[in-house]
Amino acid sequence: MYGEVVSASPLTPQLVRVVLGGPGLETFELGADADQYVNCFFLPDAAPYAVPFDDEAVRELPREQRPYPRRITVRAWDEERRELTLDIATHGDLGYAGRWAAHAQPGDRLQFRGPAGGYRPPADADSYLLVGDESALPAIAACAEAVPSGRPVVAVIEVEDAAGEVALSSPGDLEVHWVHRAGRHDGLDDLLAEAVAALPRPAGVVSAFVHGEAAETRAVRRVLLRAGIVEPERLSCSPYWRRGLDDEAWRAVKAAWVREVAAEPVD
Ligand SMILES: Cc1cc2nc3c(=O)[nH]c(=O)nc-3n(C[C@H](O)[C@H](O)[C@H](O)COP(=O)(O)OP(=O)(O)OC[C@H]3O[C@@H](n4cnc5c(N)ncnc54)[C@H](O)[C@@H]3O)c2cc1C
């Protein structure tokens, strides 16, 4: 499946909103999860093919010609217009996804597989806690929109500075805490965890969605489980990326990391 860029514009200095449309999305179907993502293929300069391509066949090519897969959340799907919105983080000159988004022009094509997902705010929770950085902001925004009406929802979101904040909406009773990392060189792994630890303790059954940078999500998980704020089965915790590693290097160690985190004592 592939989409053609209808528009690409900065949502914040760190996030580019890309809207895809066109005939390549004819069969796209969104499932029920709020955090659905597509696995996008970003092409290296040396690619001797163009979108659409046979994604099985290109696996046989030399590494420098193969596409780079990156998971990106479906921020929105407009069923009527059949347009798919992705918010993609840029990180300077680094990263196939970030660079592609920063330079995307109407008519550019992006091929992907999916969607898939794993979390929808469950109806039987008393309140919701949504935590992450820019990479998880699209999923957090989509989850905030999917909570039951009137239910308390607290979002704790790390961005570079005030310019990185975006308006979120929710049928729930939404409270957003923005955490700024600008000027911080140490302790980045604990920024979100400290902000979460400082929140008033929510009453009742909490459903938590903690996605984003690996060490940061791990630190938040520790706070939530050790303080008994969230039951383990009510916590969706996913390390999307790892500071200092590109996605290829991260995926090579991710399974071991996830096992290590799951085995961590929480009491
Ligand atoms: C299920 C899922 C959903 C995701 N949804 C989104 C989404 O909607 N939007 C989005 O932007 N990302 C999302 N991500 C994260 C994204 O897939 C990774 O951040 C990916 O590494 C970005 O690829 P890249 O080619 O830009 O950078 P890479 O080539 O992977 O990395 C280049 C360098 O940039 C650093 N880097 C990577 N991501 C970030 C970041 N966010 N901030 C700062 N530095 C970074 C790396 O550590 C590395 O040093 C999602 C990940 C998962 C698993």
The ligand as an SDF file (V2000), in Angstrom:
LIG
                    3D

 53 58  0  0  0  0  0  0  0  0999 V2000
    4.6290    1.4730   17.1490 C   0  0  0  0  0  0  0  0  0  0  0  0
    5.4820    2.7110   16.9000 C   0  0  0  0  0  0  0  0  0  0  0  0
    4.8680    3.9080   16.5210 C   0  0  0  0  0  0  0  0  0  0  0  0
    5.6470    5.0460   16.2880 C   0  0  0  0  0  0  0  0  0  0  0  0
    5.0300    6.2100   15.8890 N   0  0  0  0  0  0  0  0  0  0  0  0
    5.7780    7.3020   15.6050 C   0  0  0  0  0  0  0  0  0  0  0  0
    5.1640    8.5080   15.1190 C   0  0  0  0  0  0  0  0  0  0  0  0
    3.9520    8.5850   14.9400 O   0  0  0  0  0  0  0  0  0  0  0  0
    5.9630    9.5490   14.8520 N   0  0  0  0  0  0  0  0  0  0  0  0
    7.3320    9.4940   15.0250 C   0  0  0  0  0  0  0  0  0  0  0  0
    8.0150   10.4860   14.7580 O   0  0  0  0  0  0  0  0  0  0  0  0
    7.9370    8.3830   15.4950 N   0  0  0  0  0  0  0  0  0  0  0  0
    7.1920    7.2890   15.7560 C   0  0  0  0  0  0  0  0  0  0  0  0
    7.7950    6.1470   16.2000 N   0  0  0  0  0  0  0  0  0  0  0  0
    9.2390    6.1610   16.4440 C   0  0  0  0  0  0  0  0  0  0  0  0
   10.0460    6.0250   15.1580 C   0  0  0  0  0  0  0  0  0  0  0  0
    9.7210    4.8020   14.4960 O   0  0  0  0  0  0  0  0  0  0  0  0
   11.5420    6.0390   15.5340 C   0  0  0  0  0  0  0  0  0  0  0  0
   11.8340    7.2040   16.2520 O   0  0  0  0  0  0  0  0  0  0  0  0
   12.4730    5.9150   14.3490 C   0  0  0  0  0  0  0  0  0  0  0  0
   13.7460    5.5790   14.8460 O   0  0  0  0  0  0  0  0  0  0  0  0
   12.6030    7.1690   13.5370 C   0  0  0  0  0  0  0  0  0  0  0  0
   13.3520    6.8640   12.3780 O   0  0  0  0  0  0  0  0  0  0  0  0
   14.3970    7.8570   11.7070 P   0  0  0  0  0  0  0  0  0  0  0  0
   14.7450    7.2030   10.4050 O   0  0  0  0  0  0  0  0  0  0  0  0
   13.8550    9.2430   11.6620 O   0  0  0  0  0  0  0  0  0  0  0  0
   15.6300    7.8490   12.6720 O   0  0  0  0  0  0  0  0  0  0  0  0
   16.7040    6.6760   12.8690 P   0  0  0  0  0  0  0  0  0  0  0  0
   17.4730    6.4360   11.6230 O   0  0  0  0  0  0  0  0  0  0  0  0
   16.0230    5.4800   13.4510 O   0  0  0  0  0  0  0  0  0  0  0  0
   17.6490    7.3010   13.9690 O   0  0  0  0  0  0  0  0  0  0  0  0
   18.5920    8.3460   13.6710 C   0  0  0  0  0  0  0  0  0  0  0  0
   18.9900    9.0290   14.9760 C   0  0  0  0  0  0  0  0  0  0  0  0
   17.8830    9.7780   15.4620 O   0  0  0  0  0  0  0  0  0  0  0  0
   17.5680    9.3670   16.7900 C   0  0  0  0  0  0  0  0  0  0  0  0
   16.0910    9.4110   16.9350 N   0  0  0  0  0  0  0  0  0  0  0  0
   15.1680    8.5270   16.4800 C   0  0  0  0  0  0  0  0  0  0  0  0
   13.9300    8.9030   16.8240 N   0  0  0  0  0  0  0  0  0  0  0  0
   14.0740   10.0650   17.5200 C   0  0  0  0  0  0  0  0  0  0  0  0
   13.1520   10.9490   18.1510 C   0  0  0  0  0  0  0  0  0  0  0  0
   11.8380   10.7590   18.1250 N   0  0  0  0  0  0  0  0  0  0  0  0
   13.6530   12.0530   18.7630 N   0  0  0  0  0  0  0  0  0  0  0  0
   14.9930   12.2990   18.8040 C   0  0  0  0  0  0  0  0  0  0  0  0
   15.9040   11.4870   18.2300 N   0  0  0  0  0  0  0  0  0  0  0  0
   15.4530   10.3890   17.5890 C   0  0  0  0  0  0  0  0  0  0  0  0
   18.1290    7.9600   16.9390 C   0  0  0  0  0  0  0  0  0  0  0  0
   18.4020    7.6210   18.2850 O   0  0  0  0  0  0  0  0  0  0  0  0
   19.3790    8.0640   16.0890 C   0  0  0  0  0  0  0  0  0  0  0  0
   20.4320    8.6380   16.8190 O   0  0  0  0  0  0  0  0  0  0  0  0
    7.0520    4.9890   16.4400 C   0  0  0  0  0  0  0  0  0  0  0  0
    7.6610    3.7700   16.8000 C   0  0  0  0  0  0  0  0  0  0  0  0
    6.8900    2.6540   17.0400 C   0  0  0  0  0  0  0  0  0  0  0  0
    7.5640    1.3530   17.4230 C   0  0  0  0  0  0  0  0  0  0  0  0
  1  2  1  0
  2  3  1  0
  2 52  2  0
  3  4  2  0
  4  5  1  0
  4 50  1  0
  5  6  2  0
  6  7  1  0
  6 13  1  0
  7  8  2  0
  7  9  1  0
  9 10  1  0
 10 11  2  0
 10 12  1  0
 12 13  2  0
 13 14  1  0
 14 15  1  0
 14 50  1  0
 15 16  1  0
 16 17  1  0
 16 18  1  0
 18 19  1  0
 18 20  1  0
 20 21  1  0
 20 22  1  0
 22 23  1  0
 23 24  1  0
 24 25  2  0
 24 26  1  0
 24 27  1  0
 27 28  1  0
 28 29  2  0
 28 30  1  0
 28 31  1  0
 31 32  1  0
 32 33  1  0
 33 34  1  0
 33 48  1  0
 34 35  1  0
 35 36  1  0
 35 46  1  0
 36 37  1  0
 36 45  1  0
 37 38  2  0
 38 39  1  0
 39 40  1  0
 39 45  2  0
 40 41  1  0
 40 42  2  0
 42 43  1  0
 43 44  2  0
 44 45  1  0
 46 47  1  0
 46 48  1  0
 48 49  1  0
 50 51  2  0
 51 52  1  0
 52 53  1  0
M  END
$$$$
